Amino acid sequence: MVQKSIGCVYFLASSAQVAWTITFGYELMIVAFVSMLVLCSTLLFILYRQWAVVIEEMKKVNTAIRLGDIDESEADYSLTAPPPKPSYWLLRFPFAVHAGWISICTPLMISVLLVSLNGDESIELWAAVICLPLLFGVCMGLLLREEAGAPSYVYPLTVAYGCLGICWELYAPSQVILARHDESSISLMKNLSGFCGICLIVVVVTRFCALLMRDQCMKLKKKDDDNIVQETMDEDEIEAYYVAA
C-alpha cells in the first residue's frame, strides 16, 4: 500500500500543500489556485492507486481460494461491508479525508480566484452551480458501485460535511457576500449545497445498512448450508456403518 499506491506522489502532494499555504497567505491567487489543483489531483490519484492495490489483492486471494491454497473462511473478501482493519485507518483513511476536504475546497478556491480577478458575479455563480453537482456525482458513484469490497464512505462524508458547512455559512452571509450577490443567488447556493450534503449523508447511511444486512443474510445462509451438508454427511456415515455391519 505504501510503495505501490502512495510512493513519491505523497511528496508532490505535500509540496503542493506547502505552496498553496504560502501563496494564499501572500494573496497570489493564480499560483494558489494552480497549487490547489495539483494537490487535489495528486490526492485523488493516490486514492485511485490505493483502490487498485486493494482490487489486486482481492484477485490474489480469490485465486488462492480457487486453487485451494487457503480456506475461504480465512478471507474476509467475500463480505461486502467488512469491518475496517488497522492498516485502513493508518494508510487509507487520512488520504480519503484529505482528498474529500480539498475536493470541496477547490470550487471555493475558484470563487476566491474570480473575486480577486474582479470577475463577473454570474460566472462565479455558474462555476459553483456546475462544480457542486459534479462533485456530488463523483460521491454517488463511489457509494453505489458494485465492485468487490466495500464502497468508499469517508470521501463522500467529508464532502457532505463541507457542503453543509457552506449551507450553514450562507444562512447568515457576510457583508462581502451580500455586496457581491443578490438574495436569489445566495438562496440558490444555500439550497444546492444543503441538498447535496443531506442527500450524501442519507445515501451513506442507507447504503451501509443495506450492505450490513446483506452480509448478515449471507452469513446465515452459509451457516444453514453448512448444517445441511453436515447432516447429509452424518446420514451417509450411519448408512455406511449399517451396510458394513
N, C-alpha and C positions, 0 to 999 in steps of 0.2 A: 504493500500500500504506500509506503514512503518512497521507495525507489521508482516504481513504475507510474504512480499517479501524481505524487506531489513533486518530488525531484527539484530541479533547478527552477521550475515555474514559480515556486513559492518565493524565491529571491526576487524575481521580477515583480510579483505582486507586492511584496514588502517595499521595493524601491518605488513603485507607483504610489503606494500609500504615503510614503515619506514625501514624494514630490508633490502630491496633492495637498498635504498639510502645509507645506512651505508656501507653495504658490497661492493657495487660497488665503493664507494669512496675509500675504502681500497684495492680495486682490488682483493677481494675474489670472483672470478668469478663463481666458482661452487655454492657457497651459494647464490650469487646474482641471478644466473640462476634459482635455486630452488625457491627463493623468487618471481621471476617474474612469474614462472609457477603457484604458489599458488595465486598470485594477479590476473592473467588472469582468472584462474578457478573460483575464487570467484566472480569476476565481471560478468562473463558470467552466473554464477548460479543466481546472483541477477536479471539479465535481463530475464532469463527464468522464475523465480518465479514472476516477475512483469507481464510478459505476461500471466501467468497462472491466476493471480488475475484479470486481465482485462477480460479474457475469462469467468471466473466465474461470474463476474459482468454482462457481456453481457447476459449470460444464465439466470440470475435472472431477468433482465429487460424483456427479451423475454417471460419468464414465466408469469411475471406480466401483460404483454400486452395480452397474450392469455387468462388469467383469467379475464381480464377487470379491473384490479386494477388501471392501468394507461393508458392514451391515447397514441397511437403510435406517435402522433405528438410531445409529450413531450420528446421522446427519440431520440438521435442522432445516435443510433447504427445501424440504417438502412442504413446509408451512408457508403460508402467505403473509403472516404477520408475526415472525419470530421476535422474541424479546431482544433488545439491543445488547451487544456484548461490550466489555470494557474497551476493546480496540475501536469500536464505533465512536464511543464518547471521546476518545483521545484523538483519533485521526480523521474522522469524518464530520462529526457534529460541529466543531468550531468552524470549519470551512463552509458548511451549509448555512450557519448563522451569518457569517461574514458576507457570503455571496448574496444572501437574501437582503441584508441590510444595504449593501452597496447597490443592488439592483433597484431598490426603491429610492435610493438617494440620487441615482443617475438622472431620472426625469426631473427631480428637483434642481439638479445642477444645470440642466438645460434651461430651466426658468431663470435661474440666477445669471446665467450667461446672457440670455436675451435681455434681461433688465440692465445688465452692465453695458450692453451694446446699444441701449435705447431702442430695442426692437418693438415692433407693434404689439399691442396687448392681445390682439386676435391670434397672432402667431404663437404667442406663449400659451394661450388657452388651447389652441388646436394641438400643439405639441403634447400638452398634458393629457388631453382627451384621447389622443392616439396611443401614448405610451402606457397609460394605466390599463386599458383593455388588453394590449399585447402582453403585458406582464401578467395579467390575470389569466390569459390563455395559456401561458407557459406553466403557471402553477397548476391549473386544471389538468394539463397534460401529464405533469409529474404525479398528480394524485390518482388519476383514472387509468394509468397504463396497466397492462396486464402481463408484463414481463415477469420472469422469475424473481422472487424476492419481494420485500415489502415496498410500497410506494414511498416517495420522499415526503415526509411531513414537516420537517424542520424549515426548509426553504419557503414553502407556502405560508407557514405560520409566521415567519419573520416578515414576509411581505404583507400579510394581513395586519400585523402589528403596526407596520409603517403606514398602511392605508388608513387604519383607524386613528393613528396619530394625526395625519393630515386632516381627516374629518373633524377631529376634536379641535384642532387649531383654527379651522375655518368657522367654527361656531362663534368664536369671538375673534375675528380677524384684526390684525394690527392696522395701524393708520397707513402704513406703506401699501398694504394690500388694498385697503379701501380707496386710497388715492389713485391706484392703478387700474382696478377692476370695478365694474358695476355689481350690483347686488345679484343679478341673474347669473353672471359668470361665477361668482363665488358660490352661489347656491348649487349650480351645476357641478362644480368640482367637489363640493362638500357631499352631495348625494352620491356622486360616482365613486369617490374614494370610500365612503361608508358602505355602499353596496358591495364593492369588491372585497373589503375586509370581512364583512359579515358572511358573505357567501363562501369565502375561503374557509373560515372557521367552521361553518356548518358542514361543508364537504369533508373537511379533515375529520371531524367527529364521526359523521355517519360512515365514512369510508373505513375508519379504524374499527368501529363497532361491527360493521358488516364482515370485514375480514376476520376479526376475532371470533365471531360467531361461526363463520365458515370453518375456521381451524378447529373449533371445538367439535363441530359436527363430523369433520374428517377424522378426528381422534376417536370419537365414539364409534364411528363406522368401522374404523380399523380394528378397534378393540373387539367389536362384535364379530368381525370376520375371523380374527384370531381365535376367538372362543369356538366358533363353528368348526374351524379347522382342527382345533384341539379335540373337540367332541368326536369328530369323524375319525381322527387317529385313534382315540380310545376305543371306539366301537370296532375298528379294524383289528386292533390288538386283541380284544376279547374274542372276536370271531376266530382269529388265527390260533389263539390258545386252545379253544374247544376243538378246532379241526385237528390240531396236533395231538390232543388227548384222544 
